[in-house]
């Protein structure tokens, strides 16, 4: 897949969001960034994306709840999802994967390898990209 990969990115922390945006946009990804789950739901009704990248711990609507609600929308029903979190005990990761996530990225993440990690997860999901 050599086309531009569009990511709906949901992260409530503006500093983390900025670092991830820079790291991913610099590597050719297009990001639609949202500061909350509710904002993501509003954005998702009007766009098509290739990946949902969701922070787990957010005020109001957390990442798992956001994913559940995004799955109710026609254009994000089947979109691959990846969670980003510091909560990475094996039982927590298993729960995220059971929700249908294709992977979990540990926070703090390495900005230099974030794009590569996302590409690897998408390759596992779709084959060569």
Helices and strands as residue ranges (DSSP letters): E 6-10, H 14-25, E 30-34, H 37-44, E 51-55, H 63-70, G 74-76, E 81-85, H 90-98, E 103-106, H 114-126
